[in-house]
Every structure is written in structure tokens, then in C-alpha cells.
Amino acid sequence: MRRPEVPRPTWLTRRRACVLALTAVAVLGVGWGMAALLGGWEDPLATEGSYEGLVRPEVTREAKGKVDSSSMEISCAAAMRVREGETTVEARLENPTSNHVDQRVRIYTRERPDDILYQSGALAPGQTIETIELAHPLEPGRHDAIVEFQGYERHRSLVSNQGELLGHDAFGASCAAEVPISCVAK
């Protein structure tokens, strides 16, 4: 007795299946890669919002709500205060919504620039960080701190061949503000 013939998949059908499978793997790979790139870059303490009175209104008004593409605005508390032996500081770091770049913030004292007191993850435009934790307590007295903002091109990442995030393209020179940190005795 003869078996009934079962139609076999043609070469074209197999090829289509392979192309579809490879396309699906590529799409999933790109999605996974983007998730890996974003993880660890953005600051987990960042929230959406802004602080009243910290953005220079004359710059925003002149630029019709946007900062010139070759510059960026920075915003932080005009002075900071911490109690002796503590590390929590109200810093009011903000990346104004008018910016077109992500920002990372470093804080160090003028006396000891190699001693990084704080370093943030990336703040997207419109994100803020109210309070920060210094790397260590300060001695009582006044400390002249440098709050340095570095802008990074949005969505332009540097990745190793293994998919590890190496960094992002820096946007020009950093901008900084000198801010006093008062460490008061308990």
C-alpha cells in the first residue's frame, strides 16, 4: 500500500521562516540592547519637575522656552547645609526642561577637587534631585563646593563589543557653579 503524499515545505518557505526568525531575533536584540543601555545610566533618585526661581528667566525668554543648541542651563541650590557627622544635603539639582541634553552632576570642594563628594546618574531634561547623600561627612565650617554639570548627547551611547555601556558622547565643556556648603555642629 502506498502512503499518501504529504506536501513538503519548499525551499522558499524554509527561507522565509529563517528570515522571519532572524528578524524577530534582531528586533528582540535591539530592544534588549536599548534596555541595557538605559539601565545604570539614569539616576534612580531623579523625579520629574522643576524648582521655582532657579532657572534664569531672561535666558528662557530670549530663547522662546528653549536653550540654544550650543549651550545648556544649569540649576542647583544657591547654598547647601549639612549637620556635623551627617551626609544628607538638600542640593535641589535640576536639568531644566529647556535643555536638549542629559546632565550628570559632580560635587567636590575647591580645596580637594579629587575628593568627589557626590556624583549623580543622568538627569533627563525636566528631572530633579531634591536631596543627595555625600560620600562622607564634612568637617564643621564653610566649604566652597564646585557643582559641576556635564551635558551628554541624548541617545548617543558608546558601547563595547560585549554590549557593555562605556558612556555617552559628552556635550561640550562642563558648566559649574560655586556653592557654599555649611557644615554646622549638632
C-alpha positions as CSV (number, residue, x, y, z in Angstrom):
1,M,0.0,0.0,0.0
2,R,1.2,3.4,-0.9
3,R,1.4,6.3,1.6
4,P,-0.5,9.5,0.7
5,E,1.9,12.2,-0.4
6,V,2.3,14.9,2.1
7,P,3.3,18.3,0.7
8,R,6.8,19.1,1.7
9,P,7.9,22.6,2.6
10,T,9.6,24.2,-0.3
11,W,13.0,25.9,-0.2
12,L,11.3,29.3,-0.5
13,T,9.1,28.6,2.6
14,R,12.1,27.5,4.7
15,R,13.9,30.6,3.6
16,R,11.0,32.8,4.6
17,A,10.8,31.1,8.0
18,C,14.6,31.6,8.5
19,V,14.3,35.3,7.6
20,L,11.3,35.8,9.9
21,A,13.1,34.1,12.7
22,L,16.3,36.1,12.2
23,T,14.3,39.3,12.0
24,A,12.5,38.5,15.3
25,V,15.8,37.8,17.0
26,A,17.3,41.1,15.7
27,V,14.3,43.1,16.9
28,L,14.5,41.4,20.3
29,G,18.2,42.0,20.4
30,V,17.8,45.7,19.7
31,G,15.1,46.0,22.4
32,W,17.3,44.2,24.9
33,G,20.3,46.4,23.9
34,M,18.4,49.6,24.4
35,A,17.2,48.4,27.8
36,A,20.7,47.5,28.8
37,L,22.0,50.9,27.6
38,L,19.4,52.8,29.7
39,G,19.9,50.8,32.8
40,G,22.6,52.2,35.1
41,W,22.8,55.5,33.2
42,E,19.7,57.3,34.5
43,D,19.8,58.4,38.2
44,P,17.3,56.3,40.2
45,L,16.6,59.3,42.5
46,A,15.6,61.7,39.7
47,T,11.9,62.8,39.5
48,E,10.0,64.9,37.0
49,G,9.5,68.6,37.9
50,S,11.3,71.9,38.4
51,Y,12.2,74.2,41.2
52,E,10.7,77.7,41.2
53,G,13.1,80.6,40.9
54,L,16.2,78.6,39.9
55,V,16.0,78.9,36.1
56,R,17.2,82.2,34.8
57,P,14.0,83.6,33.1
58,E,15.9,86.0,30.9
59,V,17.7,83.2,29.1
60,T,14.5,81.1,28.7
61,R,12.5,84.2,27.5
62,E,15.1,85.2,24.9
63,A,15.2,81.6,23.5
64,K,11.4,81.3,23.4
65,G,11.5,78.5,26.0
66,K,14.5,76.6,24.6
67,V,18.2,76.9,25.2
68,D,20.4,77.5,22.1
69,S,21.6,74.2,20.7
70,S,25.2,75.1,21.6
71,S,24.6,75.7,25.3
72,M,22.8,74.4,28.3
73,E,21.3,75.7,31.5
74,I,22.3,74.5,35.0
75,S,20.3,74.8,38.2
76,C,21.1,73.9,41.9
77,A,20.6,75.3,45.4
78,A,22.4,78.6,46.0
79,A,23.7,77.3,49.3
80,M,23.7,73.9,51.0
81,R,23.7,72.9,54.7
82,V,24.6,69.7,56.4
83,R,24.9,68.8,60.1
84,E,28.2,67.6,61.5
85,G,28.5,63.8,61.1
86,E,25.7,63.6,58.6
87,T,25.7,63.3,54.8
88,T,22.2,64.2,53.7
89,V,22.1,67.6,51.9
90,E,19.3,69.5,50.1
91,A,21.0,70.2,46.8
92,R,18.0,70.8,44.5
93,L,19.8,69.7,41.4
94,E,17.8,70.3,38.2
95,N,18.2,69.7,34.5
96,P,15.8,72.4,33.2
97,T,13.2,71.3,30.6
98,S,14.6,73.9,28.2
99,N,17.8,71.8,27.8
100,H,18.3,69.3,25.0
101,V,20.9,67.2,26.8
102,D,21.1,64.8,29.7
103,Q,23.2,66.0,32.6
104,R,25.4,64.3,35.2
105,V,26.4,66.3,38.3
106,R,29.6,66.0,40.3
107,I,30.2,67.9,43.6
108,Y,33.7,68.4,45.1
109,T,35.3,71.1,47.2
110,R,37.7,73.7,45.8
111,E,40.3,72.6,48.4
112,R,40.1,68.9,47.4
113,P,39.0,68.6,43.8
114,D,40.0,64.9,43.7
115,D,37.6,64.1,46.6
116,I,34.3,63.6,44.8
117,L,31.6,64.3,47.4
118,Y,28.7,63.3,45.1
119,Q,28.2,62.0,41.5
120,S,24.7,61.6,40.0
121,G,23.4,59.4,37.3
122,A,22.0,61.1,34.2
123,L,19.2,63.6,34.6
124,A,17.0,64.0,31.6
125,P,15.6,67.4,30.8
126,G,12.8,68.2,33.3
127,Q,14.2,65.9,36.0
128,T,15.3,67.0,39.5
129,I,17.0,65.5,42.6
130,E,16.0,67.2,45.9
131,T,18.4,65.7,48.4
132,I,21.7,63.9,47.9
133,E,24.0,61.8,50.1
134,L,27.6,63.0,50.3
135,A,30.3,60.3,50.0
136,H,31.4,61.2,53.6
137,P,30.7,63.7,56.4
138,L,32.4,67.1,56.2
139,E,34.4,68.9,58.9
140,P,32.4,71.7,60.6
141,G,32.7,75.1,58.9
142,R,32.2,76.5,55.4
143,H,33.3,74.6,52.4
144,D,33.5,76.2,48.9
145,A,31.9,73.4,46.7
146,I,32.0,73.2,43.0
147,V,28.8,71.8,41.5
148,E,29.8,70.6,38.0
149,F,27.3,69.8,35.3
150,Q,28.4,67.8,32.3
151,G,25.9,67.5,29.4
152,Y,25.6,64.4,27.3
153,E,24.0,64.0,23.9
154,R,20.7,62.2,24.3
155,H,20.5,58.7,22.7
156,R,24.2,58.7,21.6
157,S,25.9,55.9,23.5
158,L,29.3,54.3,23.4
159,V,29.0,50.5,23.7
160,S,31.7,47.8,23.8
161,N,31.5,44.7,21.6
162,Q,30.1,42.8,24.5
163,G,27.2,45.3,24.9
164,E,28.6,47.0,28.0
165,L,27.7,50.7,28.3
166,L,31.0,52.6,28.2
167,G,29.5,56.1,28.3
168,H,27.8,58.7,26.2
169,D,29.1,61.4,23.9
170,A,29.9,64.4,26.1
171,F,28.3,67.7,25.0
172,G,31.0,70.4,25.0
173,A,32.7,71.6,28.1
174,S,31.2,71.2,31.6
175,C,29.5,74.1,33.4
176,A,30.0,74.7,37.1
177,A,28.7,76.8,39.9
178,E,30.5,77.6,43.2
179,V,28.2,76.9,46.1
180,P,28.9,77.2,49.8
181,I,28.2,74.1,51.9
182,S,27.9,74.9,55.6
183,C,28.6,72.1,58.0
184,V,27.1,73.0,61.3
185,A,27.8,71.4,64.7
186,K,25.0,69.3,66.2
